[in-house]
Amino acid sequence: MQLNKQIFKVITTVSLALPSLAAAQNLTSSINTFSPYSMYGLGELATPGTTSMRSMGGVGVAMRSTNKVNVLNPAAYSQTPQKSFLFEFGVEAGHFRNSQTKYGTPQTTARTAYNSINFHEIAFQMPLAKGLGFGFSLTPYSNVGYNMHSDELSSGVAGNLGRAQYQYYGDGDVTEAKAGIGWSPFKNFSIGAAMQYYWGNITRNYKAVPTDIITGSGEYSTTTGIDTYDVSRIKAQFGVQWNAILNARRALTFGATYDIGGLLGPKSLKYVYIDNLLTSTVRNEEDTSLPLRLPRQIAAGVFYQTVSLRMGVDYVYQNWGDENSNFLESDGAGKGVTVAYHNTNTVRLGLEVTPKPIDTRNYLNRVAYRVGFRYGDYYQTFGGSVVRQMAVTAGIGLPVKLFGRSSVDVGFEFGMRDPVKDKITLNDNIVGLVKNTYYKFSIGVSLFGEDDWFRRYKFK
């Protein structure tokens, strides 16, 4: 019994640290990420936006378009053409790489790799009346995916039990469903409001597996801990857009959104059980609601467009740290790495060029060419270290037919998460923090912008 308590204590401590990485894996699955930074809270936050938006760095708070869905600002719903219907659908594939320095004798570097493919967004907009539109979108909000192990090297455990290995794996996601309306009460100005529903399930597992038992009893096999999180919560978003310039040649639009924060309170079920050669015994079980809160988000942007050029800049602020100042992902003894929540600032830049949109001879002149950039902070700190995030994006929009608005969009993104501190001290040991890089490839379709869905035909 005393041995089981000791093992459980060790697992609780180690599971809260970023463990050493296992040998490289090359797999493909339906998870949307593969990163040790998704081990805590809601996991890794997904990049919002359609395929074309993400190809431009994620820009879109001030974007107004008659042929592209805007999932970032409900005020843009008012721009939906009166006799049309806008639809977007996209999938995304990713290749993730993690590297971590292991300090010891000798010093080595552990690396992992993983492939993934999954749905990203589905969205549509439709007119309700002149200057009034409705929009709906279904997009990922956060993703969890990791699979790692570390070897127990402490003399206390090795002397009482023998060599042991700790395994960590988790998956799951949280999805955002948004529905709202946008209204233009007078020329060049629009407002919007949307309800956002978040739901999902996240499962995290950690396991202690003896690899060289020295007790001689043979009773102890493994100790397993399972944490599950169920999310179900509604909140709201408000948006505004104003055309400072709008004529036949160009448009300059300013936009802003405000997302209401508040208690998310995911339901959490945690239990630990012991496996021996004959039975499985539950040693600890806890059913509670976590005090995790969603942040208030303020986003502002400017978007400029002509017939052949579109470009924009967005700034996004989220107060994760203020909302969760008393919520730390750490064990009670404080022996694991402390994972705290952190206010974030993100800047997004994007550019799109279409050489000659109505060129009847050269198809390549009608293709939209996109580039973008994004820089900011991760919303959690690890052992006091802030994690910087950056991404470079590119893509193209392939028109389906001449003078049509439907297109097939292809996007590419290269990004990384790089901790400010390369290493931290944990239990008198130097631990290297993980550098995460990824490549994402996405394909989306934008349909029906040129069709008159709501025209009443007369037949004679």
Buried (B, 14 or more C-beta within 10 A) or exposed (E): EEBBEBBBBBBBBBBBBBBBBBEEBEEEBEBBBBBBBBBBBBBBBBBBBBBBBBBBBBBBBBBBBEBBBBBBBBBBBBBBBBEBBBBBBBBBBBBBBBBBBBEEEEEEEBBBBBBBBBBBBBBBBBBBEEBBBBBBBBBBBBBBBBBBBBEBEEEEBBEEBBBBBBBBBBBBBBBBBBBBBBBBEEEEBBBBBBEBBBBBBBBBBBBBBBEEBEEEEEEBBBBBBBBBBBBBBEBBBBBBBBBEEBEEEEBBBBBBBBBBBBBBBBBBBBBBBBBBEEEEEEBEEEEEEBEBBBBBBBBBBBBBBEEBEBBBBBBBBBBBBBBBEEBBBBBEEEBBBBBBBBBBEBBBBBBBEBEBEEBEEEEEBBBBBBBBBBBBBBBBBBBEBBBBBBBBBBBBBBBBEEEBBBBBBBBBBBBBBBBEBEBBEBEEEBBBBBBBBBBBBBBBBBBBBBBEEEEEEEEE
